[in-house]
Amino acid sequence: MNENKDRNDLAVQMAPSETSAEVRLLVLDIDGTIVDESNRIRDSIAPAIHSAQRRGVAVAIATGRRYQSSLHAYDSIGSTLPLICYEGALIRERNNGFVHRHWTLEPRVAAQMLDYTERLSLSGRLSVHFYIQDDLYVSNLNDASIRYFEGSKVEPIVVSDLRQLLNRATTKVMVLSDDVQVIAPLSSQLKNSYSRTQVKQ
């Protein structure tokens, strides 16, 4: 009888409480989640997020966007947590700019990306973007990159040769093209050469 009582007490102690089961953190992407195609906060999103915050749920943003391009959405939801950008490569405070983490590409990796894409870039079939200190550098523009700049409101810095930037800390390299015959084999080649955390299509 005492043995059964001990088992019951143990079961009660091990059962998860309502408090431990509550949601404490909500992490949201920006594109396709809290903003629409016009980069505006969806009507239903802000009230839902603020309702969660009133219940004590902390809300964070984790996005592939650059830091500056993420601030409007971040400020709109009233987050106070660090802003996670560039697929996690940069984690930075909004209020004082303090950088918790900044993972940059090795110069040899950025150089290899230029080796892979140089011929296609020169022909205008794709455009290569370097993100350095939250600025966007490009050596050539194509239709895909022009649409990207117009949609994201990013003002690119045009340089004659991206190789002159290889000695600087590059956070992200992005390749844009409308030609699937260009992107598909390039994506396959890169995925065979790098890890899934390094390459995203």
N, C-alpha and C positions, 0 to 999 in steps of 0.2 A: 504493500500500500504506500509506504513511504517512497519506494522506488518510482511508482507511477506519479506521485506528487512532484518529485524532483524533475521528472521528464516534462511534465506540464509546465513547470516554472521555467525550464530551459527553453521550451518552445515559445513561451511568451516573450522571453528576453531576446530571442533571436529574430522574432518577427519584426520586419521593417516598420518603423513608425511613420505616421503621416508626414511628419516634418522631414525625415530623410528622403521621402519619396517626392517631395515638392521640387518643381523646377527652380533652379537658382540662377541659371545662365542661359541666355538666348543669343546665339551667334547667327548673324544674317549676312548673306551675300547682298550685293547691290543690284547688278544687272539681272533682269529676269525674276527678281525676288521683290525688292521694295520700290524699284523705279520701273516706269513703263518705257516704251520705245522712244519717247520724247525726253527721257531723262528726268521725268517728274515723279515725285513720290506718289504712289498709288493712293487713291482716296481712302481705301479701307485700311491701309497699313499703319499710318500714324496713330489713329485712335486705338488700334489693337496693341501696338507697342507701348503706348503710354499707359494703357490699362494694365499690361504686364508689369511695367515699372512701378506702378502704384501698389502692386501686390508684392513688391520686393524683388522682382526678377531683374538682374543686371543684363543689359543688352550691349552686345559688341558687334562690330562690323569686321568681316573678313572677306576681302575682295582681290581680284586680279588687277584692279585699277592702280594707277599711280596715286601717290598721297594727295596731291592737290585736287585731282579729279574726284576724290572720294569725300572731300570735306562737306559739300552741300548735303549729301545724303546723311553723313554722320551727324552734322549739326541739326538736321531736320528731325531726327529721332531722339535727340537729347541724350546721346550716350556720353558717359564719363570715363569709359574704359579706353585703353590704348587702341589705336586704329591699326588694323592688320591689313597691309597692302601687298601688291605684287605676289599674290599667291602665298603670302606668309614670309616673303624675303625681307620685308621691312615691317617692324612693329614700333610705332612711334606715338608719343603722347600728343594730344591735340592742344592742350592748354599751354604747355611750355616747350614743346618741340623735342623733349627728351627721347632719345632713341634707345629702346630696350635691346633690339636685335637688328642687324643689317647684314644679311648674307649676300655677298656679291659673287659674280662669276669670275673664275680664274681667267686671266688674260689669254691663256692658250685656248680655252673653250670659246671665248668670243672670237678669237682669230680663226679657229676652225669653222665657226659659223659663217664667217666671211668667205672662207675657202669654199665651203659647200655652195654658197649662194652667189658668188661673184659673177659668174658667166650669165646667170639668169637675171641678176640685178642690172648688169650693164645693158642687157637687151630690153629692159623695162618690163619684163614679165613678172617681176616681184619687187617688193620694196622692203628693205631691212631697216628696222628701228633699233637704236640703242637708247636705253634709259639710264641716265647718269645724274645722280643728285636730283632726281625727280624732273630733270629736263629731258626732252625727247630729241634725239639727233637722227638725221636721215641724210642720205647722200643722193637719193633719187626718189621721185614721186610717181606713183601710178594711180589708176582710178580707185583701186581699193584703199590705198593710203589716204587719198584726198577725201574720200567719203568718211574714213575713220576720223580724220582731223576735224571735219565739219561736224560730225556727230558728237565727238568728245570735247569739242571746243579747246583742243590742245593746239598751241602754236609751236610748230616744229622748228628746230634750229638746223638749217641746211648747211652741210659741210661737203667739201669736195671728195673727201676720202675718210671713211669711218675708221680705217686702220690707224689714223693719227690719234685716235682716242683710246687705243688699246692699253695705254699706260694708266688710264683712269679707272676707278672702281665702277664697273657696270652692273647694275642691278638686274636688268632684264634685256634680252634680245627678242624682238618680235619680227616675224616675217609675214607679209601680207601679199596676197595675190587672188585674183578672181579665177585663175586658170587651175582647175582641179588636176589637169595633167602635169602641172608643175608642183603643186602642193602635196599631192598624194605620194609620189615617190620620194620627195624630200622628207616628208613626215616619217615615212617608213625607214629611211636611212638614218635619220636622227634618233628614232626610237631604238634602233639596233645599236647605236653608239653610246647612248646616254640612258640614265635611269628615268623612271616614270616621274620622279620628283623634279627632274631637270627639263623635261619636254612635255608640253601640253598643247593639244591641237584644238 
